[in-house]
Amino acid sequence: MAPSPISSENIDSRKKPLSRKQGENLLPLKPGNRITAFSSLKNRNFRRFWIAMIFFYNAMQMGMVARGWLVYTLTDSAMALGLVTAGWGLPMVMFSLYGGVIADRFRKRNLMLITQVGLFLISLVITILIQTQLIAIWHLVLGSISSGFALALGLPTRQAFVKELVGESDLLNSVALNSMAMNLCRIVSPALAGVLIKFIGIPGVYWLIVVSYILNIFMITIIPAGELVAVKKDISISDDLKEGWRFVWESPMIKTLMALAFIPILVALPYQMLMPVFAKTIFEAGETGLGLLMSAVGIGALIGSLMLSMLKDFQRKGFLMLIAGLLFGAFLVLFSQAGSLYLACFFLLFAGIGNSVFFTLTNTLIMENTPEKLTGRVMSFYMLTWGLMPLGTLPAGALAEAFGAPVTVTGGGLILLTVITAIFIFRPWVMRIK
């Protein structure tokens, strides 16, 4: 049976009754609806999780710079960048849904620990191959695929674990803080990696990545495993998946949010994969330029996540999400046409704000409107959209080879702008999602 069209009324019914009088102007927020930017860190276990994620994101961001520079230095090929980036996508597509089922059946702390140990071992092997000068492109592709298996389980587990640690009342704050940790690393880690490549080389940077994973694993081990949410374990995995899919399909809001997130993942985010091309070929700025470009995105994203972390009962999440999408697309186009490195960094800062706010709100709205017992499975469907990003990276790499990186990024930004504008016109109820 097809779901009924969503309306402002049934959007409102999904939320708890508002304490304010209906029809009262919801902006600006009153002092009682504000929380401090770091309120969720009062929770000791979330604080440990947050620190663990800083080490994790540092490893990921430094790895992105080091791997991208290594691949492009070895091959001078944007297509090779796309191939290595795409490697993790196949396992994500194939196994992330099963990762969600597993996340709902087992203790999430333990599952996170398993996945992080896996990522550590993969990084260690790649580091040794680089150190011994035996590294080849196929090693990096295989490492990317192996990481995809770990992420297929780890990403939906991590998303569900956040909700388990803090509950719904601080969910927006905790998601924003998690985003803040990631974006803080997007500022510091790429710039640091770019500088360190010049002084200690690619092997030295990869050894720092290995150390980051060790510290990440330690912080996870000191978080209590927690209690299992009661779920039916006597039903098959396929039935579990069907239950999760049925909820997504029968919820117009969840279904639309996931579809809306998929567009920038497919057409806009592949610009990150092309950063080495811009740094080395377009701006002729080398490793340092690559670090600056990626850090500029991180600064903007940090600003965006910090803004969101200070809000609790914000009642216009849907509207703000769409505005952020427009901001992301517009400044992505401006970045692609920038005539200098510093102007490009300026545009990327605002693109980072839009990117951070858009995905943080999408993530939060999906979790807020999902029952606890289904969180892992529903978030696995959401993470599946991220696993499909290689559908964008491979064509982006090929288009960049044929027409240049600026044309490719411009096209992605324009498509995103067109889709968001269409949502405003043809799906105005999205603006009313709270």
Buried (B, 14 or more C-beta within 10 A) or exposed (E): EEEEEBEEEEBBEBEEEEEEEEEEEBEEBEEEBBBEBBBBBEBEBBBBBBBBBBBBBBBBBBBBBBBBBBBBEEBEBBBBBBBBBBBBBBBBBBBBBBBBBBBBBBBBBEBBBBBBBBBBBBBBBBBBBBBEEEBEBEBBBBBBBBBBBBBBBBBBBBBBBBBBBBEEEBBBBBBBBBBBBBBBBBBBBBBBBBBBBEEEBBBBBBBBBBBBBBBBBEBBEEBEEBEEBEBEEEEEEEEBBEBBBEBBEEBBBBBBBBEBBBBBBBBBBBBBBBBBBBBBBBBEBBBBBBBBBBBBBBBBBBBBBBBBBBBBBBBBBBBBBBBBBBBBBBBBBBBBBBEEBEBBBBBBBBBBBBBBBBBBBBBBBBBBBBEBBBBBBBBBBBBBBBBBBBBBBBBBBBBBBEEBBBBBBBBBBBBBBEBBBEBBEEBEBBBBBB
